[in-house]
Amino acid sequence: MAVQAEPPQSAGDPVAGKTVFEGKGGCVACHSLEDPAGRIGPDLSWIGILRTPKTLRQSLVDPDAQVFRKYFTVVVETKAGQHLEGVALREDADSIEIRDARGAVTSLLKRDLRGLEREERSLMPSAAVKLSDREVDDVVAYLRTLRAMPPVEAGERDRPIGGISENVAFFNRPGRDAEEHPDELIDALDIPEGATVADVGAGTGYFTWRLARKVGPGGKVLAIDIQQRMLDLVSQTIAQHELTNVECVLATDSDPRLPERSIDLVFIAYSYHEFAKPDATMAAVRRALKPGGRVFILEFAKENRLAPASSLHKMTLDEIRREIEPLGFTIERMLDFLPLQHGLVFRKSS
């Protein structure tokens, strides 16, 4: 199977989609572009980076399929018999403020409520009710053009380099799958069968075997690590899963030892923050990518206090972008469903 150089695109017309979005679709009643005030839905100014055509279509046709907790429908019954539904704007121990589907804001004291529930559903109606399949395709095509991600400020790297992790027990901890959603993550990267993938900082092979299964017997995964002990553990993991399409490579702290122009995707999970010489390593990564090749960076979010790592082993979104983008990469997508991590896809700039 041929390897795709570009992500799948919607078959719709973005110009027509913009007209539907602003008119018949009624989307602007709930969503904004760079101005969320008075809206019940999220800002969409960079939704084209967050979602694929498939997930955008799903969100339009079945809004309840993926609803973030912030946009759960809050159902309130007051002691006076009033019924309200909306999204919570602010809440504390004594009060809650909600905005309903019309944009009206109501502040309530909790002592005046008979009931308060959060339902995992969206206030947004299905687009299938009022739009044709073609019009939905057009709206998807328009949303894919919305990529106005806020720029990051250029600056010197000021974070300390995290030490090399040897914590095998942490890598293989019970409950890791539930915390990190690895299979959903791999699926979201749209890795085609037959691709060549480099898992840089492979650790014990937690992602390596999943990547090997994804690319299939016609593809190949290079498991890269600077610790021979980790590569030995990768080999054991690969043998347990009866895979034969993985090659282990012992790297240095500045060179992943990848053949030039040979890799479709470089996968770097919880390792970039440990690179002793990140500029040199990423330069080598860039040389190894085929034209249009991609890099995926996964790090625990420093902004999230629940992420199971010390501050030395976390990064902020701005830190990742500020370091990666100037090295010849353009941000293409950010996985918005990860609970504790930043997952960013970059494409090699021309």
N, C-alpha and C positions, 0 to 999 in steps of 0.2 A: 504493500500500500504506500502511495506517495506521501511524503511528509508535507504538511501544510506550512507554507511560509507566513501566512497571514491568518488572523482569527476569523471565524465565520462571520459573515455580514448578513444583515437583513436584506430581503429582496425588495423592500419598500422604497418609496420616494421621500427623502427627508424634507423637501420643500413642501410637498403636499402634507406630510406629517405635521409640520409646524402649524399649518393652517388648521388642521383638525385639532391639534393640541390646544390652540388658542381659541378655537370656535366650538364646533360641534361636540368635541370630546369633553369640554368643560373642565379640562385639567387645571387651568389656572385658578379655578375656585379653591383648589386644595393645595396646590404646589406653587412654588416660586422659583425664580432664578436669581440667586444672590440676595434675596430679600424675604426671609421666612416670616416676617411679622404678619400676623393675622391669618396664617395658614394652618391647616390641621395635618398636612403631610410634610415630608422632608423636602429640603432644598434640592433641586435637581440639576444644579449648574455643572456638576461633574459626574452625573449618573452614568455617562458613557464609559467612564473609567471603572466604575464599581460593578457594572452588570454586563453580561453577555446578551446577545440578541435573544437567546432562549429564555434566560431568566427575566429579561424585560417583558417579553411577551407573557410569560407566566404571571408576572406581577400585575399586568394589565387585565388579563382575562380572569385570573383567580387571585384577587388581592389578599385573600386569607392564607395563601400558601406559604408566604414568608413575611411575617410581621415582627418587627423588632419591638421589644418590650416597651420602649418609649412611646410607640404608637398603638399599643393595645387599646381596645375600646373600654373606657371606664363607664360602668353603669351605676348610676346613683339613684336611690330612692330616699326622698326626704320624709321626715315624720309628718309633714303637712300633706303628703300624697303626691309630690312632684316627682316625675320621672325624667332623668337627664342622661344622655349618652354623649361622650366626647373623648378627647385625649387630655391627659393631665399635663398642665403647664407647670404648676408648682404644687408641692405637697409637703406638709410637715405633720407633726403629731396631732395638731389641733385643727388644721384646715386643709382644703384642697381647692385648686382652681382648675376648671376644665373649659376647653373650647369645643363647641359642638360643630356639627357638619356645616352649619351656616356661617361659622366664624364668630359667633357670639360667645363671650367669655362670662362665666359665672363663678363667683367665689362662694364657698360654702364652709360653714363650721361643722366639723365632724360630729359634734354633740347633737346637731340637728338632723342627722342622717339615721334612717332606719337600716339602710344597706349600702354597701360600697363594694363592687366587684370589678375585677379586671378580666376581660374576656380576650382570648387570643384570636382576635379577628380584627379586620380593618374597617374603618368607617367608609372607605372608598368603595363605590359600587363597581361591579365588573364592567369593563369596557365592552364586553360582548353584547351587553344589553342594547347599546345604542350605536355601536360601530360594526361595520362589516369586517371580514377577515382582511381584506385589502387595506382598509383604513387602519386597522391595528398594525399591520406590517409597516405602513407609512409612519405611524407614530413611533414605532420601535426604531425605524431608520433615523428619525429626527432625534430621538433621545440618545442614540449612539454618537451623534455629533456634539453632544454637550460634554465637553471635556475641560472646562475652565477650572482646573484644580488650582487652588491658591499657590503662587510661587513661593519658594523657600529662599531665605536670605543666604547669600554666599558668606562663607566664613571659614576660619581655620578649624580643624578638628580639635575639639577641646575635651572630648570624653576620654577617660582612661581605657586602655585596651584590656578586655577581660582575659583572665588567665585561662590556659588550656584546661578544659574539663576532662576529668578521668572518672567521673561519677557514673559507673555502669549501672548501679542500682537505680539512680534517678532516670537514666535513659530507658530502663526496662521496668519502671514502676507500675504497679497495678493502677488501673484507672486512667492511664495516659490517653487511651483512645477516646474516652468520654470527655477528657479535658481538651483535646486538640483536634478532634474531627479529621483524622488523617486521610481516610478514604474519600470524604467529601472534598477535602482540599486537593487531593491528586486529581479527582474527576474534574474539578473546576479549572484545571490548567489546560484542558483540551489537548492532551499529549496524544498524537496519533500513533497508531501501530507502525512499527518500523523505525521510529525515531531513535536517535542517539542522545542519551541524557547523561550528564555528569553530576553525581551526587557529591558535592564538595563539602567535606566535613561529615563523612558518612556515619561516624560514631559506631554504634553496634549494628547498624543496618536497618533501623526502624523504618525509614523511608525507602531504603535501597530496594528491598524486596518488593515493595508496593510499586515502585517505579518500573522494576524489571517485569512485573506482571502486566503493567499498563502498556509498555511498548511491545510486548509479545515476543515470541521466539525470533521474529525477523528484526527486532530492534536490539539495542545494546545499552547497558548502563555501566559507566565507569564509576566505581566507588573510590573516592579520593579521601585520604586522611594523612596527617603527618605522624600519626602514632601507629606503629606496626601492630600493637596490641589490639587496637580498634579494628584494623583490617582483618586480623585473625577472627575476631568476633563477627565481623560482617560475613566472612566465609562460612562460619558456622550457621549463621542465620539463613544465608542463601541455600545451604545444603538442606536445612530443615524444611524449606519451602520447595525443594526439588527444582531449583531454577538453574539454568546453564548459560544465561546471557549476561552475566555480570563479570567484570574484570576489576580486580583490586589494584590500585596504584598508590604507592608511597610517595607523598609530596614533600616539598620543603616549605618553610615558613614564608616563602615569597613566590613559589612556583608550583601550581597544581599539576604540572607535567601533563598537559593536555595537547593533543595534536592540533595544529592550526587549522582553522576553517573546517572543523569536523563535527561540531556539536550543535544540536538543535536547541537544547535547553540545558542551562546550568542551574542546578537546584542547590541552594545554600540555606540549610535549615539550622538555626541557632548556632551558626559558626562564624558569620561575618564579623560579629563583635569581638571575636577572639583572634582575628587575623593580625599577626604581628606587623606585617607590612601590607596594609590593605590596598594602597595604590598600586604596588607592584603586582599583587595577586590579581586584582581586578583587571589590570592591563593584560595579564596573561589570559584571563578568562575571556576578555574581549577578542583577543587574537584567535582564541579557540572556537569562537562562535562562527557558524555559517552566516552568510548574508541574511539579515532579518532574524537572526537567532535571538533567543530570549534568556533572561536571567530572572530567577525567582528568589527573592530574599524573604526569609521567615525569621522573625525575632519576637520574643516576648515583649509586650508593650510596657514600656517604662511608665506610661500614664496609668496603667492598671495595677493597683496595689495587690490584687488577687493573683496576678501572674506568678507562677511558682518558680521564681528565680530571684537572685539578688540583683541590686541595681547595676552591678558590673556586667551582668549577663542579660540585660534588657536594653532596648533602644527605643527612642521616641520616633514617631513618624517623620518628623522634621530631620532628625539626625540621619536616618536612613537615606532620605531623599537628598539631603545636603551633601552627603558623601558620595552617593552613587551617580547621580545625574551629571555632575561635572566630568566624570570619567568616560564619557562617551555613550551614555545610555539615556533613553527617554522612557518615562513612566507610561505604561500602557494600561495597567489594570491594578486595582487594589481589591483584594478579597474582603468583602464587607460582612461575612458571616462568621468570621473567626472570633471566638469568645474572649481570648486572652492575648492574642498575637496580632502583629502587623504582618500581612502577607502581600508583598508587592511584586508585580511583574514588570520588568523593564525590557525594552527591546534595544538591540544594538543600533546606535545611530549610524546613518550612512556617512 
